[in-house]
């Protein structure tokens, strides 16, 4: 039998509020390329005095939030999306110190990644087009027609520069948009599926499982 503990519940609420404030500081440190401030915030975030299931759920939520911040900054710099298995590796680490070291390495490299050059103008235009139209029915063929480029050439160019196929990029973009709605809205999962451009709940479920390794409903339960 589970008993409600108002003290523990309030402590969890306070820690989540503190986490959100420090995550805002992490974002600010990244935007200003302030590595010292970034490392200081990460040390505080991963240095919370927690044990047992409280620590487990706190670290899952923290890792997910930092990972999404990492993906967001890579996307804004027109860099390829990271391998999602890195998040699995992060969550499977044995202690918060190891998690902090890995996340410090990933986030500290973001300013340098932004400076090392971006995609070609054509690929940036395609990414911008996807950003504006991902809720619609778009594909390699339709995008090739928009840009008056042969679809084979477009597919090769996009894969060479981003490291993934155009269809995979669209799928991941839609899943990332869905994650925001799962966290920040009360829409049902089937409603979210159509809002981000999937033509069925099943295709959304399959794409979400492929990208995140967890079902949409469980993502909302675990991380929101």
C-alpha positions as CSV (number, residue, x, y, z in Angstrom):
1,X,0.0,0.0,0.0
2,X,1.3,3.5,-0.9
3,X,0.8,6.4,1.5
4,X,0.8,10.1,0.5
5,X,3.5,12.0,2.2
6,X,2.9,15.8,1.9
7,X,6.4,16.6,3.1
8,X,8.1,14.4,0.4
9,X,5.7,15.7,-2.2
10,X,6.5,19.3,-1.4
11,X,10.2,18.6,-1.3
12,X,9.9,17.0,-4.8
13,X,8.0,20.1,-6.0
14,X,10.6,22.5,-4.7
15,X,13.5,20.5,-6.3
16,X,11.7,20.5,-9.6
17,X,11.3,24.3,-9.4
18,X,15.0,24.6,-8.5
19,X,15.9,22.4,-11.4
20,X,13.9,24.6,-13.8
21,X,15.6,27.7,-12.6
22,X,19.1,26.2,-13.0
23,X,18.2,24.8,-16.4
24,X,17.4,28.4,-17.4
25,X,20.8,29.3,-16.2
26,X,22.3,26.5,-18.3
27,X,20.6,27.9,-21.4
28,X,21.9,31.4,-20.7
29,X,25.4,30.0,-20.2
30,X,25.2,28.2,-23.5
31,X,23.9,31.3,-25.3
32,X,26.7,33.4,-23.9
33,X,29.3,30.6,-24.4
34,X,30.2,30.9,-20.7
35,X,31.8,27.5,-20.0
36,X,32.6,28.3,-16.3
37,X,29.0,29.2,-15.6
38,X,27.8,26.1,-17.5
39,X,30.0,23.7,-15.5
40,X,29.0,25.4,-12.2
41,X,25.3,24.9,-13.0
42,X,25.8,21.3,-14.0
43,X,27.7,20.6,-10.8
44,X,24.8,22.0,-8.8
45,X,22.2,20.1,-10.8
46,X,23.9,16.8,-10.4
47,X,25.0,17.4,-6.8
48,X,21.5,17.1,-5.2
49,X,21.5,15.1,-2.0
50,X,18.9,12.4,-3.0
51,X,18.7,8.7,-2.6
52,X,16.5,5.8,-3.8
53,X,13.6,6.4,-6.1
54,X,13.7,10.2,-5.5
55,X,17.2,10.3,-7.0
56,X,16.2,8.0,-9.8
57,X,13.3,10.0,-11.0
58,X,15.1,13.3,-10.5
59,X,18.0,12.2,-12.6
60,X,15.8,10.9,-15.4
61,X,14.0,14.2,-15.6
62,X,17.2,16.1,-15.4
63,X,18.9,14.0,-18.1
64,X,15.9,14.4,-20.4
65,X,15.7,18.1,-20.0
66,X,19.5,18.6,-20.6
67,X,19.4,16.3,-23.6
68,X,16.5,18.2,-25.2
69,X,18.4,21.4,-24.6
70,X,21.4,19.9,-26.3
71,X,19.4,18.7,-29.3
72,X,17.7,22.2,-29.5
73,X,21.1,24.0,-29.6
74,X,22.4,21.6,-32.3
75,X,19.3,22.1,-34.4
76,X,19.6,25.9,-34.1
77,X,23.2,25.7,-35.2
78,X,22.1,23.5,-38.2
79,X,24.1,20.6,-36.9
80,X,23.1,16.9,-37.3
81,X,20.8,15.5,-34.6
82,X,22.7,13.3,-32.1
83,X,22.4,9.6,-31.8
84,X,19.5,9.0,-29.3
85,X,21.4,6.0,-27.8
86,X,23.6,8.5,-26.1
87,X,20.7,9.4,-23.9
88,X,20.2,5.7,-23.1
89,X,23.8,5.5,-22.2
90,X,23.5,8.6,-20.0
91,X,20.5,7.2,-18.1
92,X,22.3,3.9,-17.6
93,X,25.4,5.4,-15.8
94,X,25.9,4.3,-12.3
95,X,26.2,7.6,-10.5
96,X,25.4,11.3,-10.9
97,X,29.1,12.2,-11.2
98,X,29.5,10.1,-14.4
99,X,26.3,11.6,-15.8
100,X,27.6,15.1,-15.1
101,X,30.9,14.4,-16.8
102,X,29.3,13.2,-20.0
103,X,26.8,16.0,-20.1
104,X,29.5,18.5,-19.4
105,X,31.5,17.2,-22.4
106,X,28.4,17.3,-24.7
107,X,27.2,20.8,-23.7
108,X,30.7,22.4,-23.5
109,X,31.3,21.4,-27.2
110,X,28.2,23.3,-28.4
111,X,29.7,26.7,-28.9
112,X,32.5,25.1,-30.9
113,X,30.1,23.1,-33.0
114,X,28.3,26.3,-33.9
115,X,31.5,27.9,-35.0
116,X,32.8,25.0,-37.1
117,X,30.6,25.9,-40.1
118,X,27.0,25.1,-40.9
119,X,25.2,23.4,-43.8
120,X,25.2,24.7,-47.3
121,X,22.6,27.4,-48.1
122,X,20.4,24.8,-50.0
123,X,20.3,22.4,-47.0
124,X,19.6,25.3,-44.6
125,X,16.7,26.4,-46.9
126,X,15.3,22.8,-46.8
127,X,15.6,22.7,-43.0
128,X,13.8,26.0,-42.7
129,X,11.1,24.7,-45.1
130,X,10.6,21.6,-43.0
131,X,10.4,23.8,-39.9
132,X,7.6,25.8,-41.4
133,X,5.7,22.9,-43.0
134,X,6.3,19.8,-40.9
135,X,2.7,19.7,-39.8
136,X,1.7,19.2,-43.5
137,X,2.1,16.2,-45.7
138,X,5.7,16.7,-47.0
139,X,8.1,14.2,-48.5
140,X,11.3,13.9,-50.5
141,X,9.4,14.2,-53.7
142,X,7.3,17.3,-52.6
143,X,10.3,19.1,-51.2
144,X,12.3,18.3,-54.4
145,X,9.5,19.9,-56.4
146,X,9.5,23.0,-54.2
147,X,13.2,23.6,-54.8
148,X,13.2,22.4,-58.4
149,X,15.9,19.8,-57.6
150,X,15.9,16.2,-58.7
151,X,14.9,14.0,-55.7
152,X,18.0,11.8,-56.1
153,X,20.4,14.7,-55.9
154,X,18.5,16.3,-53.0
155,X,18.5,13.0,-51.1
156,X,22.2,12.6,-51.6
157,X,23.0,16.2,-50.7
158,X,20.9,16.1,-47.5
159,X,22.3,12.8,-46.3
160,X,25.9,13.8,-47.0
161,X,25.6,17.0,-44.9
162,X,23.3,16.0,-42.1
163,X,24.2,12.3,-41.7
164,X,20.6,11.2,-42.1
165,X,18.0,10.8,-44.8
166,X,15.4,13.5,-45.4
167,X,12.6,11.3,-44.2
168,X,14.4,10.5,-41.0
169,X,15.0,14.2,-40.4
170,X,11.3,15.0,-40.8
171,X,10.4,12.1,-38.5
172,X,12.7,13.3,-35.8
173,X,11.6,16.9,-36.2
174,X,8.0,15.9,-35.8
175,X,8.8,13.7,-32.7
176,X,10.7,16.6,-31.1
177,X,7.6,18.8,-31.7
178,X,5.4,16.1,-30.2
179,X,7.6,15.9,-27.1
180,X,7.0,19.6,-26.4
181,X,3.3,19.1,-26.7
182,X,3.4,16.0,-24.4
183,X,5.2,18.1,-21.8
184,X,3.4,21.4,-22.1
185,X,-0.2,20.7,-23.2
186,X,-3.2,18.6,-22.2
187,X,-3.8,17.3,-25.7
188,X,-4.4,13.6,-26.0
189,X,-1.7,11.5,-27.7
190,X,-3.8,10.9,-30.8
191,X,-4.5,14.6,-31.1
192,X,-0.8,15.4,-30.9
193,X,0.0,12.8,-33.6
194,X,-2.0,14.7,-36.1
195,X,-0.9,18.2,-34.9
196,X,2.7,17.4,-35.7
197,X,2.1,15.9,-39.1
198,X,1.6,12.2,-38.7
199,X,-1.2,10.6,-40.7
200,X,-2.2,8.1,-38.0
201,X,-1.7,7.4,-34.3
202,X,0.1,4.1,-35.2
203,X,2.7,5.9,-37.4
204,X,3.2,8.4,-34.6
205,X,3.7,5.6,-32.0
206,X,6.2,3.8,-34.3
207,X,8.2,6.9,-35.0
208,X,8.2,7.9,-31.3
209,X,9.4,4.5,-30.2
210,X,12.1,4.5,-32.9
211,X,13.4,7.9,-31.9
212,X,13.0,7.8,-28.1
213,X,12.8,4.1,-27.2
214,X,9.6,4.7,-25.2
215,X,5.9,5.1,-25.9
216,X,4.4,8.6,-26.0
217,X,2.2,8.0,-23.0
218,X,5.1,6.7,-21.0
219,X,7.2,9.6,-22.0
220,X,4.6,12.0,-20.6
221,X,4.3,9.9,-17.4
222,X,8.0,9.6,-16.8
223,X,9.3,13.1,-17.8
224,X,6.4,15.5,-17.4
